[in-house]
């Protein structure tokens, strides 16, 4: 039985590399209000899994890259991990998938490339031993670094040095019915080459588009082109029937000076238009019957993420739970209220404590006089 680990077409990545975001219980409230049912986390944090119990939200947990080498050579270590981080939370928490590693192939650690397939197989074997294969899907998301080229989409193939690792993985996933997960970012493509990429093409706005001569397909947005590039690479590798799901996509609302396109306006435009695109429940030009599904990156801005400024500014929501910009969701607090809320620390830092306290004293005195009279 093939697991349907994704309901509908829209999901979100709930990253937590931050010290100022709402607790998991508030996140459940936020996600339910936004009617976002599909959620990915990058670990198997117990506080999150407990908070999601009985919520109806469907979650994919992550087995971090740091576990892969050990688990690849020891199925019992996989059993230990699943028994500690997955099984105790079922069925109350709807864990629908385990992502084994993240962006392993094409990364810098060659040892991880060699460990990935063994880890995937051992985790799957454990799920099978526990009779959970009809509940939990095993997957492993990839970055665009696995492709030798992706433009035009019809020319996309996997890198030669990755194929010896990718093909056995694809073979296993084809046997278990798992999709191919890709992290697809038009933002990164535009940021790296703003002189040659039309911003409107990256943002789903009106533009001349591109024509792929080999397939005679016209693309009016980069997101669809990136998905079809993945489909072409899979077909070239012999897995033309495998579904592609976007495990991450998003747009930064702020960045460094050299990070082209990282603005609130562009982030809102991309994520608003992406949401509309996914709501159509349509396929891509190359695979029109394969309905596009995607997890947006990310739920919150994450203030402790390393790297360029953009890395800390992908959130649809700010750390206080208000919206970063309006694409149709409501936050935990109205964005206008969030901007007007000032803590005493803020007031002190800005040198307003004297006048502010005087106003409070005056108001209190006036109220006392009214009560006495």
N, C-alpha and C positions, 0 to 999 in steps of 0.2 A: 504494500500500500504506500503510495506516494504522499508525503505530508504536505498539506497546504499551509505553509508557515506564514503566509502574508494574506491578510484580509483587505480587499479593496485594492487601492493603488498608491496610497499615501502613507508614509511612515516617517519616523524621526529618530535621529541619533541623540541619545541622552548622555553626553560627555560630562564628566564631573571633575576635571582638573581645575578646581577652583576652591576658594575658601569662603565664598560669599553668596553661594546660590541657595535657593530654598531647599528645605528638607524633602526627602522622597515623598512623604505624605502630602505635602503641598503640590509636588509635581504630579501626583495622581489626579488631584483636583484640576490642575491646569490642563493636563492632557485630555481628561474627560470633557471639560468645558470646550476644548478645541476640537473634540470628536476625532482625535488622533489615536487610533487603536494599536498600530504597529510601532514597536519601540526596540531600538538596539542599544545595549550598553557594552562597554569594552572590557568588562570583567564579570564577576558573579557576586557583586556586593550584597551581603545578606540583608542589610538595612533596606536596600532597594527592593529585593525580592520579597521581603516581609510586607513592605508598604504596598506592593502591587497585588497582594493576596485579595481575592474576591473582587478585584476592580474591573475585571473583564478585559483589561489591557493585555495584549499579547507581546511577549518579550523574547528577544534573542540575546543570550548571554555570550560573553567572549572568553575564550581560553587564551590567555596572553602568550605572546611569542616566547616569553621566558620559560614557559613550561614545555615547549615543544620537544626539545632534545631528550628530556627525561621520559616523557610520555611516549615518544616514538619507539623506544626500545623496551617499554615495560607496560603491558596492558593493565597490570594491577594498579599502577600509578594512575592510569586513566580512570579506573574503577574508583579509586580513593577520591579523585577530584570530583567525579560525578556524584558519588554518594555524599560528599560534603557540601557541594555547591548547587546541585540540581534536584536530586531525588527527594530530599526532605521538604522541598517547597511545592512539590506536586501533590494533588492536582489544583490546590487553591490558587497558586500563582501559575498563570498560563505561560510556562516556558515552552516556546515553540521551536527554538533552534539553538544550536551551539556553533558559534563562529570560531573555528580552530585557527588561531593565528590571525594576523592582519597585515596585508601587503608584504607577504614573505618573499614570494618569487619576484625577482627584479630588485630586491633590496640588497644591502651591502654585506649581509652575513650569509656566506655560501653554506655554512654548516646548517643553517635553518632551512635552506632550500632542500637539503638532503633529508632533513628530519620531518618535513611537512607531511608527506604522504603516509609515513608510518604513524604519525600522531593522529591524522585523520582516520586512518583505518582502526587504530586502537580505540579511539573515542566511539566510533560507530559500532565496533564489536561490543563494547560495554553497553551501549544503548540497546543493542540487540539482545544481549544477555538479560537485561532488565525489562525486556518486552516493551520498550518505549519507542520503537522505530515508527509506529503509527502516530506518534505525538510530537517527536522532536526531530528536526531536520539538521543534518550536519553540513556545514559549508565552510568556505574560506575565501574572504574577499581579496581582490587584487587591485593594484593601482595600474594606471596607464603605462607604467614602466615595463609591463610584460610584453608590450607590442613593439615591433621593429619600426612601424610607422602606422599612422591612422588617417592619413589624408592622401588622396581621397579615400572615403570609407571602403571602397571596393578593393583597395590595395593592401588592406590591413592583414598582417600576419604576426604570429608570435615570434619573438626573438629566437634566433637559432640556439643560443646557449641556454635558453629557458625551456625549449621544447622537450628535452629529455626528462624534465621534472614535471612539466605541465601535462603532457599527454597521458602518463599513468594516472595523474590526479583526475583529469577529465574522464578517463575510462572508468575510474571508480565512481565518480559522481554520476555518470550516465547510468551505471548499474543501480545506484541507490535512488535515482530520481531527483538529485539535487541540482538546482540551477547554478549558473555561472554568475558570481557576484563581482561587480566592477565599481570602483570609485571613480566617478566621471565628473570632472570640474571644468566647464567652459571658462570659469573665472581664472583658473591657473593657466589655461591655454592663452587667454587674452593677456593676462599679466606678463607672460613670458614673451609675447610677440605682438604688442599693441599696434605696431606700424603696419602689420600685414593682415590683422584680423579685424573685421568690422564689428564694432561693439554691439551694434543692433542685432547682428547675427548671433552673438553670444547671449543676448538678453531676450530673445524671442520677439524682437520688435521688427517692424517692416524693413526689409532690406532686399537687395538683389538675389541673395542666396548663392549657392554653389551648385554646379551641375556635374554629376559624376558620369563621365562619358561611358565607362565600361557597363554600368547598370542602367544608364539612361534615367537615373533618378535625380530629381531636383530637391535640394535640402534648403529649407528656409530658417533652420536654427541648428546650432552646433550640438545641442543635447541629443537630438535624434541622430545626427551624424556620428557622434561618439558611440551611441548604442549600436548602430548598424556596423560600425567598424569592428566592434566586438563580435557581432554575429558573423561577419565575414571571416574573421580570424578563426572562430570556432568551426565554421564550415570547412575552411582550408585544412584544419587539423583533423577533420573527420567527424565532427560533432555538430552537424548542422541543425539538429532537432533540439538542442539544448536551449533552455530559456535563459535569458539574461535579465538579472535584476540589479538595479543601481543601489549599491550599499551605502554610498555617500554621494551627495552633490549639494552645492551651496554657493554662496557668494559673500565675501567679507564686506562689512559695512564701514570699515576703517582700516588703514594700512600705513606703511611707511611711504616716504616720498617716492621711492622707486617702485612701488606696487600699484601699477596702473589699474584704474577701474574700481579700486576699493573705496566706494562711497556709499552712504546711506541710500541715496537715490537709486544707484545701480543694484544694490542688494535687495531693496524693496521690489524693483522692477523684475529682477530675475526670479525671486521667490514667489511673487504674485503670479507671474506668467507660468512658472513651473507648476504651481498649484492648479491653475486653469488647464494646463496641458494634461496633467495626470487625471483630472476630473473627467476628461473626455473618454477615458477608458478605451483608448485606441492603441494600436500597435505602431511600429515604425514603418517608414517607406519600404524597407527591405524585408521586414517581417510584420506585415499588416495584421496578422491574426494573433500575434504575441502581444497581449496588452501590457503596456509599459507600467512598471512598478518601481518606486524609488523611496529610499529613506533620505530625508533632508538632513544635511549637516549645518547647523546643530540646534539643539533646543536652547542652550544658553551661551552667552559669551563666557569664556573660561579664562579667568584672570591669571592663572598660574601656568598656562601653556607656554613652553619655550618657543623660540623662533621669532620670525618677523611679527610685527604688530597685527597683521591680518589674522594670524593664528588664534588670537584672543578675541576676535570680533566676527565670528560666524553665526552668532546666536539670533534666533527669531525673537528671543526674549532676553531682557537684561537680567542682571543678577538679582534684582529686587522682585522679579516676576512680572514686571510691566513689559509691554511689547517694545521691541527695538524699532519697529516701523509697522505700519498698518498693511497687512495682507488679508485681513478678514478674521483674525483671531482676537480674542480678548485675553488680557493678562490677569494675574492674580489681583493686581490693583490697577486702576486706570492710569494710563501714561501721564495724564495731566496732573493727577494726584502725586505720582511718583516724583515728578519734577518739582513739585511745590513742597514736598516733605523735607524738613530740615532737622537733623539731629542737633542736640545741644553741642556735640563735638564740632559739627559744621559751623554753628553760630559762633562758638569760641574761636575757631580757626580763622574766621573771617572778621573777627574783631567787632561782632555785633552784640556780644553778650550784655554789655552795659545798657544800650538803648532797649534791647529786647526785654531785659529783666525789668526795666523801668516801666515799659508798657504793661507787663504782667502785673506789677505792683499797683499801677494806676487802675487797671481793670478790676483787680481784686478789691481795692478800696471803694470804687464806685459800686460794685455789687454789694458790699457790706453795708454801705449807706442806704441802698435801696431796701435791703432786707430789714434794717433797723427802723426805717420810716414806714 
